[in-house]
Amino acid sequence: MNDPTRRPPEPIPVTLLTGFLGAGKTTLLNRLLADPGLKDTAVLINEFGEIGLDHLLVQHFDDATVLLASGCLCCTVRGDLVEGLEHLLRRMDNGVIPPFRRVMIETTGLADPAPILHVLMMHPYLVMRFRLDGVVTVIDAVNGLATLDAHPEAVKQAAIADRLILTKTDLLDTPERQAGFAALNARLDRLAPGAIRLDAAKGEATPAALLEAGLYDPSSKIPDVAGWLRDEAIEAAEAAQRGQSAHDANRHDDRIRAFTVATEAAVPAAALDMFLELVRGMHGDKLLRLKGIVALAEDPARPVVLHGVQQVLHPPSQLPDWPDDDRRTRLVMIVRDVEPAVIRRLFDAFMGLPAPDQPDGKALTDNPLAPATMRR
């Protein structure tokens, strides 16, 4: 049982490359794949329409590149994604293609990223062979403001990103375009405060800057919680927005909030399970992304890492130790049409800190109308 040759291989990191139509995803992908450091990268490209064209523009097209079936990467073709990933693994495991160390998935510009993340988090086999490294979203500096106004898909793509790549900044050659770009950056400050922003035209969108956005530093294998959660950036954005005038509630991105829930107290495992169950049951479709590190009351020395998208929660993993001196429980949430105060009050209730006229944890779990999975 201790034979290292019989242990499962390290999960292969997967980077999701998304962004609205015309933002420059394929151009960025071409540039990344030209880097010698990505020569052992497998690529999956999603198409939209009857005839796939984008793959003809990807210069690094070989046996390790899979063209998924026509259509958006949504629930109707989720099976294509599973089949594509399994196809790559079979060919690698059987020696048909050389071993690859990374997978990049380029989505169509109309894609909702959530179903792709669901596959990587929940498929019983793929979850053992792959791990999500990060979501990279490409934003057109010239047309991005209008795109966010017109298309809720673009807003969601930006909101869940770990990295935001601004393209076409070299075309900001008029005062009007420069003003629009400033407004775009202000909106991204509110929409995705935890995402690292990079300028492709300035050469900032390098593999080193874009990739390795996951929890673990691949060279040291030591978890980088601060770099993954980015909770300090989100807290700073929250503080900056307090006292500002109300935004347009009908604008897509003003319905999205990124916020943190934190406590220095250890969290009982049962309370955490019930809190997550209730949040997913009540607000699942509106919970765009969740990241967290939790100090369990039963084992506070070994924190638990959480990662979820909508109703889907990746199997929690437990770290052998805290990676730094910050031992607080910290949850980062990105939600749509949910006030952060609602989630925070719910968390406080399960932590035994009910507010006036609010139910405590016992009232929530003993309620006969509560979901069956929450009743004691």
Secondary structure, DSSP 8 states (H G I E B T S, - for coil): ---GGGS----EEEEEEEE-TTSSHHHHHHHHHTSGGGTTEEEEEEE-SSS--HHHH-S--STTEEEEEES-SSGGGHHHHHHHHHHHHHHHHTTSS---SEEEEE--TT--SHHHHHHHHH-TTHHHHEEEEEEEEEEETTTHHHHHHH-HHHHHHHHT-SEEEEE-GGG--SHHHHHHHHHHHHHHHHH-TTSEEEETTTT---HHHHS--SSB-TTT--B-HHHHH-HHHHHHHHHHHTTS----TTSGGGGEEEEEEEESS-B-HHHHHHHHHHHHHHHGGGEEEEEEEE-BTT-TTS-EEEEEETTEE---EE-SS-SSS---EEEEEEEES--HHHHHHHHHHHTT---TTS--HHHHHH-TTS-GGG--
